[in-house]
Amino acid sequence: MSKSKHRFDDGQLNIFDLLKDLTKPRPEDQPTQGRFRIINPLKNSLRSAIKASPLSRHQIAGEISHLLGESVSKEMLDSWTRESDELNGRPGRHVPAEYLPAFCKATGDNEPLMIMGRAAGVFVLPGPEALRAEIQRIDEEINKSKAQKRKRLLFLREMEAQ
């Protein structure tokens, strides 16, 4: 007995067609003055990654130090993300590009690398382990939402029974 094959909509793009479409040159992708100045989006993504991380700034700095094999302090993280340098007349500080992979690993957020990749016209895709972790996180969120829904349904039933 043969199994029936499921067919997808013929109009649906596969991943390779999508990547081909995304790599076609577009007018807005043509180099213009200042297009590659990505420091503001990069600083914003660093701030967001730090804020979303369960680790403190000290712990993030420690993890980066461990991954790099050189000392990175909380003050260095602060200098890479603060906006007030330019306002106070101090030269703005930037995160060294060689530190970004360790930063992303420590915070669990690849957005800083994705910003740099988009500027250069390449795609940064997470590895299989990162995708598994993201799937696990989504499953946990779904289970948490289901538990909250069950509690509310029980509460509703109790209210209606009275």
PyMOL commands that set and color helices and strands:
alter all, ss='L'
color gray80, all
select helices_A, chain A and resi 15-23+27-29+39-52+57-68+74-81+84-87+97-107+111-120+128-161
alter helices_A, ss='H'
color red, helices_A
deselect
rebuild
show_as cartoon
